[in-house]
Amino acid sequence: MNAVRDDNRLCNLETCTRSENMLHKFRVTGYQPIRGSQHGGARLSEEEVRTIRRMAAEGCRNVDIAGRYGLAQSHTHNIVSRKIWGWLN
């Protein structure tokens, strides 16, 4: 296999699961996902995420934090609980 996406010759293809294919993508091609504020869909900066987490740690309610940043409460909860932006300290 040569990792050339346009090379669909049988000798360059393999049968694998979706998760195996994703692992191959990272391992062979060196693909790195776009994360944080560099992602086109990001509405917050890294500093804003840190501020949201600090506010929650200081006792601010998610509903108040969400209102301040124009987010849904569930989105704020996911930031605080590290379900999203989990890689950011």
LOGU-564379 format. One record per residue: x, y, z of N, C-alpha, C in turn; residue in three letters; residue number from 1. Coordinates in nm, 2 decimals, always signed. Example, Ala and Ser with C-alpha at 12.3 -4.5 7.8 and 13.67 -1.06 7.14 Angstrom:
2
n_X, n_Y, n_Z, ca_X, ca_Y, ca_Z, c_X, c_Y, c_Z, type, seq
+1.32, -0.57, +0.78, +1.23, -0.45, +0.78, +1.32, -0.33, +0.78, ALA, 1
+1.28, -0.22, +0.71, +1.37, -0.11, +0.71, +1.29, +0.00, +0.79, SER, 2
! end
This chain:
89
n_X, n_Y, n_Z, ca_X, ca_Y, ca_Z, c_X, c_Y, c_Z, type, seq
+0.08, -0.12, +0.00, +0.00, +0.00, +0.00, +0.09, +0.12, +0.00, MET, 1
+0.04, +0.23, -0.07, +0.13, +0.34, -0.09, +0.06, +0.47, -0.03, ASN, 2
-0.05, +0.47, +0.03, -0.12, +0.58, +0.10, -0.16, +0.69, +0.00, ALA, 3
-0.16, +0.66, -0.13, -0.20, +0.76, -0.23, -0.35, +0.74, -0.24, VAL, 4
-0.43, +0.84, -0.21, -0.58, +0.82, -0.20, -0.64, +0.79, -0.34, ARG, 5
-0.58, +0.84, -0.45, -0.63, +0.82, -0.58, -0.60, +0.69, -0.64, ASP, 6
-0.51, +0.61, -0.57, -0.46, +0.48, -0.63, -0.56, +0.38, -0.58, ASP, 7
-0.65, +0.34, -0.66, -0.75, +0.24, -0.61, -0.73, +0.11, -0.68, ASN, 8
-0.61, +0.08, -0.72, -0.58, -0.05, -0.77, -0.60, -0.16, -0.65, ARG, 9
-0.64, -0.28, -0.69, -0.67, -0.38, -0.59, -0.55, -0.40, -0.50, LEU, 10
-0.43, -0.40, -0.55, -0.31, -0.42, -0.46, -0.29, -0.31, -0.36, CYS, 11
-0.36, -0.20, -0.37, -0.34, -0.08, -0.28, -0.46, -0.07, -0.19, ASN, 12
-0.55, -0.17, -0.19, -0.67, -0.16, -0.11, -0.67, -0.27, -0.01, LEU, 13
-0.73, -0.25, +0.11, -0.74, -0.35, +0.21, -0.88, -0.35, +0.27, GLU, 14
-0.93, -0.46, +0.32, -1.06, -0.47, +0.39, -1.03, -0.44, +0.54, THR, 15
-1.11, -0.34, +0.59, -1.09, -0.31, +0.73, -1.22, -0.24, +0.78, CYS, 16
-1.23, -0.23, +0.91, -1.34, -0.16, +0.97, -1.32, +0.00, +0.96, THR, 17
-1.42, +0.07, +0.99, -1.41, +0.22, +0.99, -1.30, +0.26, +1.09, ARG, 18
-1.30, +0.21, +1.21, -1.21, +0.25, +1.31, -1.06, +0.21, +1.27, SER, 19
-1.04, +0.09, +1.21, -0.91, +0.06, +1.16, -0.87, +0.15, +1.05, GLU, 20
-0.96, +0.19, +0.96, -0.93, +0.29, +0.86, -0.88, +0.42, +0.92, ASN, 21
-0.95, +0.47, +1.02, -0.91, +0.60, +1.09, -0.78, +0.59, +1.15, MET, 22
-0.75, +0.47, +1.22, -0.61, +0.45, +1.28, -0.51, +0.46, +1.17, LEU, 23
-0.54, +0.40, +1.06, -0.45, +0.40, +0.94, -0.42, +0.54, +0.89, HIS, 24
-0.53, +0.62, +0.89, -0.52, +0.75, +0.84, -0.42, +0.83, +0.93, LYS, 25
-0.43, +0.82, +1.06, -0.34, +0.89, +1.15, -0.20, +0.83, +1.15, PHE, 26
-0.18, +0.70, +1.14, -0.05, +0.64, +1.15, +0.03, +0.65, +1.02, ARG, 27
-0.03, +0.63, +0.91, +0.04, +0.63, +0.78, +0.05, +0.77, +0.72, VAL, 28
-0.06, +0.84, +0.72, -0.05, +0.97, +0.65, -0.01, +1.09, +0.74, THR, 29
+0.00, +1.06, +0.87, +0.04, +1.17, +0.97, -0.07, +1.27, +0.99, GLY, 30
-0.20, +1.24, +0.95, -0.31, +1.34, +0.96, -0.32, +1.38, +1.11, TYR, 31
-0.34, +1.51, +1.13, -0.37, +1.57, +1.26, -0.50, +1.65, +1.24, GLN, 32
-0.60, +1.62, +1.33, -0.72, +1.70, +1.32, -0.70, +1.84, +1.36, PRO, 33
-0.78, +1.93, +1.30, -0.78, +2.07, +1.34, -0.87, +2.09, +1.46, ILE, 34
-0.81, +2.14, +1.57, -0.88, +2.15, +1.69, -0.88, +2.30, +1.74, ARG, 35
-0.97, +2.32, +1.84, -0.97, +2.45, +1.90, -1.02, +2.56, +1.81, GLY, 36
-0.97, +2.68, +1.83, -1.02, +2.80, +1.76, -0.98, +2.80, +1.61, SER, 37
-0.88, +2.71, +1.57, -0.84, +2.70, +1.44, -0.95, +2.62, +1.35, GLN, 38
-1.04, +2.55, +1.42, -1.14, +2.48, +1.35, -1.25, +2.58, +1.30, HIS, 39
-1.29, +2.56, +1.17, -1.38, +2.66, +1.11, -1.51, +2.68, +1.19, GLY, 40
-1.56, +2.58, +1.26, -1.68, +2.58, +1.33, -1.67, +2.63, +1.47, GLY, 41
-1.55, +2.67, +1.52, -1.53, +2.71, +1.66, -1.60, +2.84, +1.68, ALA, 42
-1.67, +2.85, +1.79, -1.73, +2.98, +1.83, -1.65, +3.05, +1.95, ARG, 43
-1.56, +2.97, +2.01, -1.49, +3.02, +2.13, -1.34, +3.01, +2.10, LEU, 44
-1.27, +3.10, +2.17, -1.12, +3.09, +2.17, -1.08, +3.00, +2.29, SER, 45
-0.95, +2.96, +2.29, -0.90, +2.88, +2.39, -0.91, +2.95, +2.53, GLU, 46
-0.88, +3.08, +2.52, -0.89, +3.16, +2.65, -1.03, +3.17, +2.70, GLU, 47
-1.13, +3.18, +2.61, -1.27, +3.18, +2.66, -1.31, +3.05, +2.72, GLU, 48
-1.26, +2.94, +2.67, -1.29, +2.81, +2.73, -1.23, +2.80, +2.87, VAL, 49
-1.10, +2.85, +2.88, -1.04, +2.85, +3.01, -1.12, +2.93, +3.11, ARG, 50
-1.17, +3.05, +3.06, -1.24, +3.14, +3.15, -1.37, +3.07, +3.19, THR, 51
-1.44, +3.00, +3.10, -1.56, +2.93, +3.13, -1.54, +2.83, +3.24, ILE, 52
-1.43, +2.75, +3.23, -1.40, +2.65, +3.33, -1.36, +2.71, +3.46, ARG, 53
-1.29, +2.83, +3.46, -1.26, +2.89, +3.58, -1.38, +2.95, +3.65, ARG, 54
-1.47, +3.01, +3.57, -1.60, +3.06, +3.63, -1.68, +2.95, +3.70, MET, 55
-1.69, +2.83, +3.63, -1.76, +2.72, +3.69, -1.70, +2.67, +3.82, ALA, 56
-1.56, +2.67, +3.82, -1.49, +2.62, +3.94, -1.51, +2.72, +4.05, ALA, 57
-1.53, +2.85, +4.02, -1.56, +2.95, +4.12, -1.71, +2.95, +4.17, GLU, 58
-1.79, +2.87, +4.11, -1.93, +2.86, +4.15, -2.03, +2.92, +4.07, GLY, 59
-1.99, +2.98, +3.95, -2.09, +3.03, +3.86, -2.18, +2.92, +3.80, CYS, 60
-2.31, +2.95, +3.79, -2.40, +2.85, +3.73, -2.38, +2.84, +3.58, ARG, 61
-2.40, +2.72, +3.52, -2.39, +2.70, +3.38, -2.48, +2.80, +3.30, ASN, 62
-2.60, +2.82, +3.36, -2.70, +2.90, +3.29, -2.65, +3.05, +3.28, VAL, 63
-2.58, +3.09, +3.38, -2.52, +3.23, +3.37, -2.41, +3.24, +3.28, ASP, 64
-2.32, +3.14, +3.28, -2.21, +3.13, +3.19, -2.26, +3.13, +3.05, ILE, 65
-2.36, +3.04, +3.02, -2.41, +3.02, +2.89, -2.47, +3.15, +2.83, ALA, 66
-2.54, +3.23, +2.92, -2.60, +3.36, +2.88, -2.49, +3.46, +2.84, GLY, 67
-2.38, +3.46, +2.92, -2.27, +3.55, +2.89, -2.20, +3.53, +2.76, ARG, 68
-2.19, +3.40, +2.72, -2.12, +3.37, +2.60, -2.21, +3.34, +2.48, TYR, 69
-2.35, +3.34, +2.50, -2.44, +3.31, +2.40, -2.44, +3.17, +2.36, GLY, 70
-2.43, +3.08, +2.46, -2.42, +2.93, +2.43, -2.54, +2.87, +2.49, LEU, 71
-2.57, +2.75, +2.45, -2.67, +2.66, +2.52, -2.61, +2.61, +2.65, ALA, 72
-2.70, +2.59, +2.75, -2.65, +2.54, +2.88, -2.58, +2.41, +2.86, GLN, 73
-2.63, +2.32, +2.77, -2.57, +2.19, +2.75, -2.42, +2.21, +2.69, SER, 74
-2.40, +2.31, +2.61, -2.27, +2.33, +2.55, -2.18, +2.37, +2.66, HIS, 75
-2.22, +2.46, +2.75, -2.14, +2.50, +2.86, -2.11, +2.39, +2.95, THR, 76
-2.21, +2.30, +2.98, -2.18, +2.18, +3.06, -2.08, +2.09, +3.00, HIS, 77
-2.09, +2.07, +2.87, -1.99, +1.99, +2.80, -1.85, +2.05, +2.80, ASN, 78
-1.84, +2.18, +2.80, -1.70, +2.24, +2.81, -1.65, +2.22, +2.95, ILE, 79
-1.73, +2.24, +3.05, -1.69, +2.23, +3.19, -1.65, +2.08, +3.23, VAL, 80
-1.73, +1.99, +3.18, -1.71, +1.85, +3.21, -1.60, +1.79, +3.11, SER, 81
-1.55, +1.87, +3.02, -1.44, +1.82, +2.93, -1.49, +1.72, +2.83, ARG, 82
-1.62, +1.72, +2.80, -1.67, +1.63, +2.69, -1.63, +1.69, +2.56, LYS, 83
-1.61, +1.82, +2.55, -1.56, +1.89, +2.44, -1.44, +1.98, +2.49, ILE, 84
-1.35, +2.01, +2.40, -1.23, +2.09, +2.44, -1.15, +2.02, +2.55, TRP, 85
-1.17, +1.89, +2.56, -1.11, +1.81, +2.66, -0.95, +1.81, +2.66, GLY, 86
-0.90, +1.83, +2.55, -0.75, +1.84, +2.54, -0.69, +1.97, +2.59, TRP, 87
-0.77, +2.07, +2.61, -0.72, +2.20, +2.66, -0.71, +2.20, +2.81, LEU, 88
-0.60, +2.24, +2.86, -0.58, +2.25, +3.00, -0.63, +2.38, +3.05, ASN, 89
! end
